[in-house]
Each structure stands twice: as C-alpha cells, then as structure tokens.
Amino acid sequence: MNHRDYESDAFASVRRRLAAAEADGIVHYVCEDRSFKVHAGVFPPTHFQSTGIFTRHLPYRRGGSFLEIGCGAGVTSVMAAIAGCARVVAADISEAAVRNTRENVLLHGVADRVSTRHGDLFDVLEPGERFDQIFWNSNFVFVPEDYVFEQPILQAFCDAGYLAHRRFLREASQHLTPDGQLLIGFSSLGDEQALTDMLAEHNYSSTIVASAYGEGAGAPRYDILRLWPGGQPSAAAPA
C-alpha cells in the first residue's frame, strides 16, 4: 500500500507533529528537571507527550530489574535507574535510538545500572533472561498490515496491522519473573477496541495503573496498563 492510500486522524496528527519536530531541530528534552539529548531520526519526546507522561507515572520497583522495549532517546530507562531500579535494559529496533540512549545513560551517570541492546522486541534477550518489570511505550497508532512506510521513524508511532502488539502479547510473559509486572503504554490515539480484542485473544486481563491527558485543547489520553497473563489477578497478587 502506498502511503497516500491510507489516512486517519491519528496518523495525520503523527505526521504533522513529526514534521514540526524535524523543522524545529530540537536537540534537548527536559523530564523531571533533567535534560536529555535527542538525536535526529529518534522519537522526539518534545513533540509527543507519551514519553513524559509514562515516565512520570510508571510504578518503578526499587531494587528490581526493568526492561524497556522501544527506548527511543532513553528517557524512561534513565529515569528508571534514577528511581531505584537496580538493573535496566533499554532496547530498540533503531540503531540511532540505541546510540542516543547510550549517550544519555553516560550523561546521567547510570551506566552501572543501564545497558543498551539493539534488536526487535524480545530478540535482544538471552535465553532464560527475566525481569521484574517489562514496559513498552507501544507504537499504538494503527495502520493497515500492508502499509509501506515512507519514513522508517514512523514505525516508532504506528504498528502495521498491530502485528508488533500481537507478538508482544504472545511472548512477553515468558520474560517475567514469577511476580513480575507487564506494563504497556497505550493511548486514545490507538484502536482501543482492537487492544481489548487482542488481550482477550491472548488470555490477558488488564488494569489501568495510571491515566493522564496531554496538554492542550483536544489532547489525547495516555494510559499505562498492567497486563495479567492467564486472566484476572488474584486478590493476593503483588502491586
């Protein structure tokens, strides 16, 4: 499918804001009074509010291990280490994003706790490697499965046919510790009914950990969901 053959309000919004970010040439982003470098060709949190909202609202486990899928410039992974996570792995399919994350890890002095890996979803992990928390700020904007991206960076925002979401749901629980938390960042910009259907298809229930609206008139809602493999959580399940 040619990129001119498909359009939606959410997709149009992504393309407008991405064009604005590229035109502005932003190289710095501030989160929780800490400055981060943002390289060209990497998800720009200056123009997309999900990174800041999710980073501020995630329930980091002090002393635990944390895997971030799709780390972008590394803001969330760095802040996870600063918040007390003992071991953080920041992974991204984009080499530019991994390089950007490494720079911010060094900038904030957390290289003893944060490592970076380049690859697609869980391909980056060693056999048997498990985490207390896995978080993915998902590429929640839907485009059709046969959509051809004219810019590779658009795949940081959009998931063709929600194939990445389906793979995440198939594989994620294998990489959790027994009381681990599986967390996904989603938005009203995404197809929420499709997400509900995919969770049911893969036998997950979900609870909303945090929810916030972005700034500005008509801003979308951003949710952090905890996903529970195998159905409803028990009353004794850890928070």
C-alpha positions in Angstrom: 0.0 0.0 0.0 1.4 3.4 -0.9 1.4 5.9 2.0 -1.0 8.1 0.2 -3.6 5.4 0.1 -4.3 5.4 3.9 -5.2 8.2 6.3 -6.7 8.6 9.7 -6.9 11.5 12.2 -4.3 9.8 14.5 -1.9 9.1 11.7 -2.2 12.6 10.3 -1.5 14.0 13.7 1.7 11.9 14.0 2.9 13.1 10.6 2.2 16.8 11.4 4.0 16.7 14.8 6.9 14.7 13.4 7.3 17.3 10.7 7.2 20.1 13.3 9.9 18.3 15.4 12.2 17.9 12.4 11.6 21.6 11.4 12.4 22.8 14.9 15.6 20.8 15.1 15.1 20.0 18.8 18.2 18.5 20.4 17.2 18.7 24.1 14.3 17.5 26.2 13.6 18.0 29.9 11.9 15.5 32.1 11.7 15.8 35.9 14.3 18.7 35.8 16.8 16.5 33.9 18.0 17.3 30.4 18.3 14.7 27.7 19.8 14.8 24.3 17.6 13.9 21.4 19.2 12.9 18.1 17.8 13.4 14.6 15.8 10.3 13.5 14.9 9.3 17.0 11.4 9.5 18.6 11.1 13.2 19.7 9.5 13.4 23.2 9.4 17.2 22.8 6.5 16.9 20.3 4.9 13.7 21.6 3.8 13.7 25.2 3.6 10.0 25.8 7.2 9.7 27.0 6.9 12.3 29.7 3.6 11.1 30.9 4.5 7.5 31.1 7.9 8.2 32.6 6.4 10.2 35.4 3.7 7.7 36.2 5.4 4.3 35.9 5.4 2.4 39.2 9.2 1.6 39.2 10.2 -1.2 41.6 13.1 0.0 43.7 15.9 -2.7 43.6 14.2 -4.6 40.8 15.0 -5.3 37.2 13.4 -3.2 34.4 13.2 -3.9 30.6 12.1 -1.1 28.3 11.1 -2.1 24.8 11.4 0.8 22.4 13.6 3.1 24.5 14.0 5.9 22.0 16.3 8.5 23.5 16.4 6.6 26.7 14.5 8.9 28.9 12.4 6.3 30.7 15.2 3.8 31.2 17.5 6.5 32.7 14.7 7.7 35.0 14.0 4.1 36.0 17.6 3.7 37.2 17.4 7.1 39.0 14.2 6.0 40.6 16.0 2.9 42.1 15.8 0.1 39.6 18.9 -2.0 40.1 19.2 -3.3 36.6 17.8 -1.7 33.5 17.9 -3.0 29.9 17.0 -0.4 27.2 16.2 -2.0 23.9 15.2 -0.5 20.5 15.0 -1.7 16.9 16.6 1.6 15.8 20.4 1.8 16.0 20.1 5.6 16.2 17.9 5.2 19.3 20.3 2.9 20.9 23.2 5.2 20.3 21.1 8.1 21.7 20.2 6.2 24.8 23.8 5.3 25.4 24.7 9.0 25.3 22.0 9.9 27.8 23.0 6.9 30.1 26.5 8.3 30.3 25.3 11.9 30.6 23.3 11.0 33.7 25.9 8.6 35.3 23.8 5.5 35.3 26.0 3.2 33.1 26.5 0.9 36.1 22.7 0.1 36.0 21.6 0.6 32.4 22.7 -1.4 29.4 21.5 -1.0 25.9 20.6 -3.5 23.2 19.7 -3.3 19.6 17.0 -5.5 18.2 13.3 -6.2 17.7 11.2 -6.8 20.8 12.4 -9.8 22.8 15.1 -10.8 20.2 17.6 -8.8 22.3 17.3 -11.1 25.4 19.4 -14.0 26.4 17.7 -17.4 26.9 16.0 -17.5 30.3 16.5 -13.8 31.0 13.7 -12.4 33.1 12.6 -9.1 34.5 10.6 -7.8 37.4 9.1 -5.2 35.1 8.7 -5.0 31.4 7.4 -1.8 29.8 6.6 -0.9 26.3 5.5 2.6 25.2 3.8 0.9 22.2 3.5 2.2 18.7 -0.2 2.4 19.3 -1.4 4.2 16.1 -2.9 1.7 13.7 -2.1 1.4 10.0 -3.1 -1.4 7.7 -0.8 -4.5 7.6 0.3 -3.8 4.0 1.1 -0.2 4.7 4.5 0.9 3.2 6.3 3.5 5.5 7.9 6.3 3.6 9.9 7.2 6.7 11.4 4.4 9.0 10.8 6.6 12.1 7.0 6.4 11.5 7.3 2.8 12.8 8.0 4.2 16.2 4.5 5.6 16.3 2.5 3.2 14.0 2.1 -0.6 14.0 1.0 -2.1 10.7 -1.8 -4.5 11.3 -0.9 -4.4 15.1 1.5 -7.2 14.3 4.0 -6.0 16.9 1.3 -5.8 19.5 0.3 -9.4 18.8 3.9 -10.6 19.1 4.4 -8.7 22.3 1.4 -10.3 23.8 2.5 -13.8 22.6 6.0 -13.6 24.0 6.1 -11.1 26.9 5.0 -13.3 29.8 7.9 -15.7 29.1 10.3 -13.0 30.2 8.8 -12.0 33.5 9.9 -13.1 37.0 7.1 -15.0 38.9 5.7 -11.8 40.4 6.8 -9.6 37.5 4.7 -6.7 36.1 3.9 -6.5 32.4 3.2 -2.8 31.5 2.2 -1.2 28.3 1.7 2.4 27.4 -1.3 3.0 25.1 -3.5 5.9 24.1 -6.9 7.1 22.9 -5.0 7.7 19.6 -4.8 4.0 19.2 -7.6 1.5 18.5 -8.7 0.7 22.0 -11.3 -1.9 20.9 -8.6 -3.7 18.9 -6.4 -3.8 22.0 -9.2 -5.2 24.1 -9.8 -7.9 21.5 -6.1 -8.8 21.3 -5.9 -9.0 25.1 -8.8 -11.4 25.2 -7.4 -13.4 22.2 -4.1 -13.9 24.2 -5.8 -14.6 27.5 -4.9 -11.4 29.3 -6.8 -9.2 31.7 -5.7 -5.6 32.4 -5.9 -2.9 35.0 -5.1 0.8 34.5 -2.1 1.8 36.6 -2.2 5.4 35.5 -4.1 7.6 33.1 -3.5 11.2 32.1 -4.4 13.6 29.3 -1.8 15.5 27.4 -1.6 19.3 27.5 -3.6 21.4 25.0 -7.1 21.5 23.7 -8.3 18.1 22.4 -5.2 16.4 23.7 -5.4 12.5 23.8 -5.5 10.3 26.8 -2.5 8.2 27.7 -2.9 5.0 29.8 -0.4 2.7 31.5 -2.0 -0.7 31.6 -0.8 -3.7 33.7 -1.4 -6.9 31.8 -2.2 -10.1 33.7 -1.4 -13.3 31.8 -4.0 -16.0 32.3 -6.9 -14.0 33.3 -7.9 -12.0 36.4 -5.3 -11.2 39.1 -5.7 -12.9 42.4 -6.5 -10.8 45.5 -3.1 -11.6 46.8 -1.2 -10.6 43.7 1.6 -8.0 44.4 1.0 -4.5 43.2 
